[in-house]
Amino acid sequence: MGEAGISGRIDTHFWERFGNALMLSTVQDVAAAAANTAPGKDRNTDYTENTRAAASEMAKTALENSINIPPTMYLNQGEVIGIMTGTDIDFSSVYQLRLKPRWYER
């Protein structure tokens, strides 16, 4: 984006792409820390294993669903840009020049 000389603000959508996975992993870490510091906990039994596995799977799914958001470039409205194509584009079916009558000129 911007390689062709177009200047504008580029939004990489970082938080939309990675925010959900970061939030889920943080919640998972907090839950694990709380479980480890609980008073009277049986140290030999992990009661949170299924919950942590489900949270890990949710984080993986959230990341897979949002990782492919492409960057967006924001330009001012009405900004002049140039578009180069590899082939000719024919607009004759949607746009035709017509001769204006002489009385129309001002």
C-alpha positions in Angstrom: 0.0 0.0 0.0 1.4 3.3 -1.0 4.2 2.0 -3.2 2.8 3.8 -6.3 3.3 7.2 -4.7 -0.2 7.5 -3.0 0.2 9.0 0.4 -2.4 8.2 3.0 -3.0 6.8 6.5 -2.6 3.0 6.6 -4.6 1.1 9.1 -3.2 -2.4 9.7 -6.1 -3.4 11.8 -3.7 -4.7 14.5 -6.2 -4.8 17.4 -9.0 -6.3 15.2 -6.6 -9.0 14.0 -4.9 -9.9 17.3 -7.0 -8.3 20.1 -9.4 -11.2 20.6 -6.6 -13.8 20.8 -4.6 -11.5 23.2 -7.7 -11.0 25.4 -8.5 -14.7 25.6 -4.9 -15.7 26.4 -4.8 -13.0 29.1 -8.1 -14.3 30.6 -6.7 -17.8 30.5 -3.5 -16.7 32.3 -5.5 -14.9 35.0 -7.7 -17.9 35.5 -4.7 -20.2 35.9 -3.0 -17.8 38.3 -6.2 -17.6 40.4 -6.6 -21.4 40.4 -3.0 -21.8 41.6 -3.3 -19.4 44.5 -6.7 -20.6 45.7 -6.6 -21.6 49.4 -7.3 -25.2 50.3 -6.8 -26.3 46.7 -5.8 -29.9 46.0 -2.4 -29.5 44.4 -2.5 -32.9 42.7 -5.7 -32.3 40.7 -6.1 -29.8 37.9 -9.8 -28.8 37.9 -9.2 -26.1 35.2 -7.7 -28.2 32.5 -10.8 -28.5 30.4 -11.6 -24.7 30.7 -8.0 -23.8 29.8 -8.1 -26.1 26.8 -11.5 -24.6 25.6 -10.1 -21.1 26.0 -7.0 -22.0 24.0 -9.2 -23.4 21.3 -11.3 -20.2 21.3 -8.2 -18.1 21.0 -7.0 -20.2 18.1 -10.4 -19.9 16.3 -10.5 -16.1 17.0 -7.0 -15.7 15.5 -7.8 -17.8 12.4 -11.0 -15.8 11.7 -9.4 -12.4 12.0 -5.8 -12.9 10.8 -6.6 -12.3 7.1 -8.0 -8.8 7.5 -6.1 -6.8 4.8 -4.6 -3.3 5.5 -6.8 -0.3 4.6 -5.5 3.0 3.3 -7.5 6.2 4.1 -7.3 9.1 1.7 -9.0 12.5 1.8 -12.3 12.6 -0.1 -11.7 13.8 -3.7 -8.0 13.0 -3.6 -6.5 12.5 -7.1 -5.1 9.1 -7.6 -3.7 7.2 -10.6 -4.7 3.7 -11.5 -2.6 1.7 -13.9 -4.0 -1.4 -15.6 -2.3 -4.1 -17.6 -4.9 -4.1 -20.3 -7.2 -1.6 -22.0 -10.6 -1.0 -20.4 -13.6 -0.5 -22.7 -16.3 1.8 -21.2 -18.2 2.2 -24.5 -21.2 0.2 -23.2 -21.8 2.4 -20.2 -20.4 5.8 -21.3 -20.7 7.5 -24.6 -19.7 11.0 -25.7 -22.5 12.9 -27.4 -22.3 16.1 -29.4 -24.1 18.9 -27.5 -26.4 21.2 -29.4 -24.9 24.6 -30.1 -27.7 26.3 -28.1 -26.5 24.5 -25.0 -23.2 26.2 -24.8 -22.9 29.2 -22.5 
